[in-house]
Amino acid sequence: MNLDEYLTYRRELVDKALDDMLPRDDNDATVLNEAMRYSVFAGGKRIRPILAMSAAEVVGAKPESVLPLAVALECVHTYSLIHDDLPAMDNDDVRRGKPTSHKVFGEALAILAGDALLSFAFSVLSSPGAERVYRPDRLLKVVGELAAASGPAKLIAGQVADISCEGKAVDEATVEFIVQNKTAALIRASLTCGATLAGGTREQIEILGTFGELLGTVFQIRDDLLDLEGDAAKLGKAVRKDQDRGKATFPRLLGKEKAKELMRRRLEAALETLKPLGQTAEPLARIGEYVGSRMS
């Protein structure tokens, strides 16, 4: 398979669905809608929506069949980035090569745009259109799982730990907690929710969930390594900021070489996990390899 063509086609599907579903600047909330769209269309790779579509394909559905979920996932992810960039959090001025939301719209509107994207994600999944298309039990399970992954026990808990551990000596269990909750939880949910909505079996969903947890670690370690040795122009953001702030990361804890070895082991385990799914999981395996070697 041609991975570039595979990713491009699905990214275009997601971008069109986002453009169709997100509110436009033709009502009383013009500035808010503009701020929401600014961050959503700032150039993301759409990895989480694509993982959801790939998971749906694994269980026999078409990628288009889970586009509402893909939109919801990208909105949740974008909300987390907007808030992560705020002066009170990581204080980043550039994201994906563009000024961050709070630099363009001000801190207050950036907070509100993030809040709006999070609520919008769940309004998409609970809309009458979604209720007509999907089985209610599957839809309810997906809404619950996405809420859990983005809520106080997972994504937000990871963000709290990330902030509170800055500049402190931490152990491996603490870094693992941050990675699994701040990053891997939403990646895992992308896969399991995609398969659930498309009618996957319990075994398929469990395999995809395990793959997602492992892939989440690969993604985060690669991200942390790029902060140390990446090219700011390619990354579209400043480098060495996490290192300078003393972020609790595997490269900081273990050193670059041991972190790379851990990433390789997790990627190998992730690819091994997919084997029972057969040839249908080849796109996920290729995406996993891409995540472990990406340069931006």
C-alpha positions in Angstrom: 0.0 0.0 0.0 1.0 3.6 -0.6 0.9 5.2 2.9 1.1 8.8 1.6 -2.0 8.2 -0.6 -3.8 6.4 2.2 -3.2 9.2 4.7 -3.9 12.0 2.2 -7.3 10.5 1.2 -8.5 10.1 4.7 -7.1 13.5 5.8 -9.1 15.1 3.0 -12.3 13.2 4.1 -11.8 14.6 7.7 -11.0 18.1 6.5 -14.2 18.2 4.4 -16.3 16.8 7.3 -14.8 19.4 9.7 -15.5 22.2 7.3 -19.1 21.0 6.7 -19.8 20.5 10.4 -18.0 23.3 12.3 -20.0 26.5 12.7 -19.2 29.4 10.3 -18.8 33.1 10.8 -22.3 33.9 9.8 -24.0 34.3 13.2 -23.7 36.2 16.4 -20.7 34.1 17.5 -18.5 35.1 14.5 -15.3 35.7 16.5 -15.7 32.5 18.4 -16.3 30.5 15.3 -13.3 32.0 13.6 -11.1 31.1 16.6 -12.4 27.5 16.6 -11.7 27.1 12.9 -8.4 28.8 13.1 -6.9 26.1 15.3 -8.7 23.2 13.7 -7.4 24.1 10.3 -3.9 25.1 11.4 -2.4 22.1 9.6 -2.8 19.0 11.7 -2.0 15.5 10.4 -5.4 14.1 11.6 -3.7 11.0 13.1 -6.5 10.3 15.6 -9.4 10.6 13.1 -7.4 8.5 10.7 -6.8 5.8 13.3 -10.6 5.7 14.0 -11.3 5.2 10.3 -8.6 2.6 10.0 -10.1 0.7 13.0 -13.5 0.8 11.3 -11.9 -0.6 8.2 -10.3 -3.4 10.2 -13.8 -4.6 11.3 -15.2 -4.4 7.8 -16.7 -0.9 7.5 -15.8 2.0 5.2 -13.7 4.9 6.5 -16.6 7.4 5.7 -18.9 5.5 8.1 -17.3 7.0 11.2 -16.7 10.6 10.0 -18.8 12.1 12.9 -16.5 10.3 15.3 -13.4 11.5 13.3 -14.7 15.1 13.6 -15.3 14.7 17.3 -11.8 13.3 17.9 -10.1 16.2 16.1 -12.1 18.7 18.0 -11.2 17.2 21.3 -7.5 17.0 20.3 -7.5 20.6 19.1 -9.2 21.8 22.3 -6.4 20.1 24.3 -3.7 21.8 22.2 -5.2 25.2 22.5 -5.3 24.9 26.3 -1.9 23.2 26.4 -0.4 26.3 24.6 -1.8 28.8 27.1 0.5 31.0 29.1 -0.7 29.3 32.3 0.3 25.9 30.9 3.2 25.5 28.4 3.1 29.1 27.1 3.8 28.3 23.5 3.7 31.1 20.9 3.8 28.9 17.8 2.0 25.7 16.8 2.2 24.0 13.4 4.2 27.0 12.1 1.5 29.5 13.0 0.9 31.7 16.0 -1.1 29.9 18.7 -4.7 30.7 19.4 -4.0 33.0 22.4 -1.5 35.0 20.4 -4.0 35.7 17.7 -7.3 36.0 19.6 -6.2 36.7 23.2 -6.1 34.4 26.1 -9.8 34.6 27.1 -11.1 33.8 23.6 -8.6 31.0 23.2 -9.9 29.4 26.4 -13.5 29.8 25.2 -12.6 28.4 21.7 -11.1 25.3 23.4 -14.2 24.9 25.6 -16.4 25.3 22.5 -14.6 22.6 20.6 -14.8 20.1 23.4 -18.6 20.7 23.8 -19.0 20.7 20.0 -17.4 17.2 19.8 -20.1 15.7 22.0 -22.9 17.6 20.3 -21.8 16.0 17.0 -22.0 12.5 18.5 -25.3 13.1 20.1 -27.0 14.9 17.2 -30.2 13.5 15.7 -28.2 12.7 12.5 -25.8 10.4 14.5 -28.7 8.8 16.3 -30.4 7.9 13.0 -27.2 6.3 11.6 -25.7 4.4 14.5 -27.1 1.8 16.9 -27.9 3.7 20.2 -25.9 1.2 22.4 -22.8 1.6 20.3 -23.2 5.4 20.2 -23.6 5.6 24.0 -20.6 3.5 24.6 -18.5 5.7 22.2 -19.7 8.9 23.9 -18.8 7.4 27.3 -15.4 6.2 26.2 -14.4 9.5 24.6 -15.7 11.4 27.6 -13.5 9.2 29.9 -10.4 9.5 27.7 -10.7 13.3 27.6 -11.8 13.8 31.2 -10.4 14.1 34.7 -9.2 10.5 35.0 -7.2 10.5 31.8 -6.2 13.4 29.6 -6.7 16.1 32.2 -5.1 14.0 34.9 -2.1 13.5 32.7 -1.9 17.3 32.0 -2.1 18.0 35.8 0.7 15.5 36.5 2.7 17.0 33.6 2.5 20.5 35.0 3.1 19.5 38.6 6.2 17.4 37.8 8.0 20.2 35.9 11.6 20.5 37.2 11.2 17.7 39.7 12.9 14.4 40.0 10.4 11.7 38.9 10.4 7.9 38.6 9.5 5.8 35.6 6.0 5.1 36.9 5.2 8.8 37.0 6.4 9.4 33.4 4.4 6.3 32.3 1.3 7.8 34.0 1.7 11.1 32.2 2.2 9.4 28.8 -0.6 6.9 29.2 -3.1 9.5 30.3 -2.1 12.7 28.5 -1.4 11.1 25.1 -2.1 7.4 24.9 -5.7 7.5 26.3 -7.1 9.5 23.3 -5.1 7.5 20.8 -6.5 4.3 22.3 -10.0 5.7 22.3 -9.7 6.7 18.7 -9.2 3.1 17.8 -11.6 1.4 20.1 -14.4 4.0 19.4 -13.9 3.6 15.6 -14.2 -0.2 15.9 -17.1 0.0 18.3 -19.1 2.3 16.1 -18.5 0.1 13.1 -19.6 -3.1 14.9 -16.3 -4.7 15.9 -16.2 -7.7 18.1 -15.0 -7.6 21.7 -11.7 -9.3 20.7 -11.1 -6.9 17.9 -11.7 -3.9 20.1 -9.4 -5.2 22.8 -6.6 -5.8 20.4 -7.0 -2.3 19.0 -7.1 -0.9 22.5 -3.8 -2.5 23.4 -2.3 -1.4 20.1 -3.5 2.2 20.9 -1.9 2.2 24.3 1.5 1.1 22.9 1.2 3.4 20.0 0.5 6.3 22.3 3.8 5.7 24.1 5.7 5.6 20.7 4.0 8.8 19.7 4.9 10.7 22.9 8.5 9.5 23.1 9.0 10.4 19.4 7.5 13.8 20.2 9.9 14.3 23.2 12.9 13.2 21.1 12.0 15.7 18.4 11.9 18.4 21.1 15.6 17.5 21.7 16.9 16.9 18.2 14.2 18.0 15.8 14.2 20.9 13.3 12.0 23.8 14.5 11.2 24.7 10.9 9.9 21.2 10.1 8.2 20.9 13.5 6.4 24.2 13.2 7.2 25.0 16.9 10.1 25.8 19.2 12.4 23.0 20.2 14.1 22.2 23.5 11.3 24.0 25.4 10.3 20.9 27.2 13.9 20.1 28.1 14.5 23.6 29.4 11.3 23.5 31.5 12.3 20.2 33.0 9.3 18.2 31.7 8.9 14.7 32.9 9.7 12.7 29.8 11.3 9.4 29.0 14.3 11.1 27.3 14.9 13.2 30.3 14.6 10.3 32.7 16.4 7.6 30.7 18.5 9.6 28.3 18.0 9.7 24.5 19.4 6.3 23.6 17.5 4.4 26.3 14.3 6.3 25.4 14.8 5.4 21.7 15.2 1.7 22.7 12.0 1.9 24.8 10.2 3.4 21.8 11.5 0.6 19.5 10.3 -2.1 22.0 6.9 -0.5 22.3 6.5 -0.2 18.6 7.6 -3.9 18.1 5.0 -4.9 20.7 2.3 -2.8 19.1 3.0 -4.4 15.7 2.9 -7.9 17.2 -0.4 -7.1 18.9 -2.0 -6.5 15.5 -1.1 -9.9 14.0 -4.3 -11.7 14.9 -6.2 -9.1 12.8 -4.4 -10.3 9.7 -4.0 -8.3 6.5 -6.7 -5.8 7.3 -4.5 -4.3 10.0 -1.6 -3.5 7.5 -2.6 0.2 7.4 -2.4 0.5 11.2 1.0 -1.2 11.2 2.3 1.2 8.6 0.9 4.2 10.5 2.6 2.8 13.6 5.9 2.7 11.8 5.3 6.2 10.5 4.6 7.5 14.0 7.9 6.0 15.3 10.0 7.7 12.6 8.2 11.0 11.8 10.2 14.1 11.6 7.4 16.6 12.4 
